[in-house]
Amino acid sequence: MKAMACEMDKSDNLIISELRRNSRVTLSVLASVTGLSRVTVRSRMDRLVKSGVIRGFTIALKEDTQKAPIRGLTMLGIEGAGTERIKRTLSGIPAVRAIHATNGKWDLIVETGTGTVEDLDIVLGQIRRIQGVRDSETNLLLATQMNIEV
């Protein structure tokens, strides 16, 4: 099914902002924040989902960060046409949480999570040894703020 275009206004942005803070926020709270009725908020949320603006709802577990307190972003430069093969290889590494295609100097950004710095070093070694990885740069994530304002 093809997603339809969705014009967003201040109320839509407020709904999204609240959902980013807490994906389980009630319709009553969203109605209060936006000044709209619960029925209108529900209708707007349905429209945002149907149009593809909202692609899903998720939760963040304390356990997830406790299991992998050392988190990093590794930017990869790839030589040749091996990107799909490299992405498949990366997908097989348990510490790899996500793989993002990007533009500019780097071809991929890889999110990693490990229990220790030593484990991260081992994972980075595995990644750097993948055939076709030209160069890399890793940044550790020190803190993550989830309450993003729109």
C-alpha positions as CSV (number, residue, x, y, z in Angstrom):
1,M,0.0,0.0,0.0
2,K,1.4,3.4,-1.0
3,A,1.7,6.0,1.8
4,M,-0.2,9.2,1.2
5,A,1.2,12.7,1.7
6,C,0.6,14.2,5.1
7,E,0.5,17.9,5.9
8,M,1.6,18.4,9.5
9,D,0.7,21.3,11.7
10,K,1.6,22.4,15.3
11,S,-0.8,19.9,16.8
12,D,0.6,17.0,14.9
13,N,4.1,18.1,16.0
14,L,3.0,18.2,19.6
15,I,1.5,14.7,19.3
16,I,4.7,13.4,17.9
17,S,6.8,15.1,20.5
18,E,4.7,13.6,23.3
19,L,4.9,10.1,21.7
20,R,8.7,10.4,21.5
21,R,8.8,11.1,25.2
22,N,6.4,8.2,26.0
23,S,5.0,6.0,23.3
24,R,2.3,4.9,25.8
25,V,1.0,8.3,26.6
26,T,-2.8,8.3,26.8
27,L,-5.2,10.0,24.4
28,S,-6.4,12.1,27.3
29,V,-2.9,13.5,27.9
30,L,-2.4,14.1,24.2
31,A,-5.8,15.9,24.1
32,S,-4.8,18.0,27.0
33,V,-1.4,18.9,25.6
34,T,-2.8,19.8,22.1
35,G,-6.1,21.3,23.2
36,L,-7.9,18.8,20.9
37,S,-10.6,16.2,21.6
38,R,-9.5,12.6,22.2
39,V,-11.4,11.6,19.0
40,T,-9.5,14.2,17.0
41,V,-6.1,13.1,18.5
42,R,-6.9,9.5,17.6
43,S,-7.9,10.5,14.1
44,R,-4.6,12.5,13.7
45,M,-2.6,9.6,15.0
46,D,-4.3,7.2,12.6
47,R,-3.6,9.6,9.7
48,L,0.1,10.0,10.8
49,V,0.5,6.2,10.9
50,K,-1.4,5.6,7.6
51,S,0.7,8.3,5.8
52,G,4.0,6.7,7.1
53,V,5.0,9.7,9.2
54,I,4.8,7.4,12.3
55,R,6.3,4.1,11.4
56,G,5.8,2.4,14.7
57,F,5.7,2.6,18.5
58,T,8.4,1.2,20.7
59,I,9.8,1.1,24.2
60,A,13.3,1.4,25.6
61,L,14.1,-1.1,28.4
62,K,16.5,-0.3,31.2
63,E,17.7,-3.9,30.7
64,D,18.8,-3.1,27.1
65,T,21.3,-0.4,28.2
66,Q,22.4,-2.5,31.2
67,K,23.3,-5.4,28.9
68,A,25.3,-3.2,26.6
69,P,26.3,-0.1,28.5
70,I,29.2,0.6,26.0
71,R,27.5,2.0,22.9
72,G,29.1,3.4,19.8
73,L,28.5,4.7,16.3
74,T,31.0,3.4,13.7
75,M,31.1,5.2,10.4
76,L,32.4,3.0,7.6
77,G,33.9,3.9,4.2
78,I,33.4,1.1,1.7
79,E,35.4,0.4,-1.4
80,G,33.8,-1.1,-4.5
81,A,30.3,-2.4,-4.7
82,G,30.3,-4.7,-1.6
83,T,27.9,-2.7,0.5
84,E,25.1,-5.4,0.5
85,R,27.6,-8.1,1.4
86,I,29.1,-6.0,4.2
87,K,25.6,-5.2,5.6
88,R,24.8,-9.0,5.6
89,T,28.1,-9.7,7.4
90,L,27.5,-6.9,9.9
91,S,24.0,-8.3,10.6
92,G,25.6,-11.5,11.8
93,I,27.6,-9.7,14.6
94,P,25.5,-9.8,17.8
95,A,26.9,-6.5,19.1
96,V,25.6,-4.7,16.0
97,R,22.3,-3.0,16.9
98,A,21.5,-1.2,13.7
99,I,23.0,-0.4,10.3
100,H,22.3,2.9,8.6
101,A,23.0,3.9,5.0
102,T,24.2,7.5,4.7
103,N,25.7,10.0,2.4
104,G,28.9,12.1,2.5
105,K,32.3,10.8,3.5
106,W,30.9,7.6,5.1
107,D,28.8,4.9,3.4
108,L,27.4,3.2,6.5
109,I,26.9,4.1,10.2
110,V,26.8,1.0,12.5
111,E,25.4,1.2,16.0
112,T,27.0,-1.2,18.4
113,G,26.5,-2.1,22.0
114,T,28.8,-4.2,24.3
115,G,29.3,-4.9,27.9
116,T,32.8,-3.6,28.2
117,V,35.3,-1.4,26.3
118,E,37.4,-4.5,25.7
119,D,34.4,-6.2,24.0
120,L,33.8,-3.1,21.9
121,D,37.5,-3.2,20.8
122,I,37.0,-6.8,19.7
123,V,33.9,-6.0,17.7
124,L,35.5,-3.0,16.0
125,G,38.4,-5.3,15.0
126,Q,35.9,-7.7,13.5
127,I,34.2,-4.9,11.6
128,R,37.5,-3.4,10.3
129,R,38.6,-6.8,9.0
130,I,35.5,-7.2,6.8
131,Q,36.7,-7.4,3.2
132,G,35.7,-4.1,1.5
133,V,35.8,-1.9,4.6
134,R,38.1,0.9,3.5
135,D,38.2,3.0,6.7
136,S,36.3,3.6,9.8
137,E,35.8,6.1,12.7
138,T,34.0,5.2,15.9
139,N,32.4,7.6,18.5
140,L,31.2,6.4,21.9
141,L,27.8,7.4,22.9
142,L,28.1,9.0,26.4
143,A,24.5,9.9,27.0
144,T,21.1,9.7,25.2
145,Q,18.3,12.1,25.8
146,M,15.0,10.7,24.6
147,N,12.7,13.7,25.3
148,I,13.3,15.5,21.9
149,E,11.3,18.6,21.2
150,V,9.8,19.0,17.8
